[in-house]
Amino acid sequence: MPPSISNFNAEEIGNGLYIISGMVTDETPEGMIVTLGGSTSASGITIIVESDGSFSCMLQLATDGSDTGTISATTSDAYSLESEEVYVFVSPTPP
């Protein structure tokens, strides 16, 4: 079975600073890599999955409107089975 990502979330703390988080379900999720994509500057960022399947990172997005859009996430397991892509919309708040 391919891995899956659930509870994918982008929570703005303020002024474009976000906590990106989610949960990977797989037989052995620890050490898997979640790769962010989408239409923002978060594209290309990678996050290592913890032993319980959780992942999170903080990132700063531009508040001038250039980082308004979607952030996506995918992962693949040791057998190269890839998860479905998940998405969240972000609209960073200007100071």
QUIURBEL-V917930 format. One line per field, one symbol per residue. burial: I if it has 16 or more other C-alpha atoms within 10 Angstrom, else O. A space follows every 50 residues. Layout:
burial=???
This chain:
burial=OIIIIOOIIIOIOOOIIIOIIIIIOIOOIIOIIIIIIIOIIIOOOIIIII OOIIIIOOOIIIIOOOIIIIIIIIIIIOOOOOIOOIIOOIIIIOO
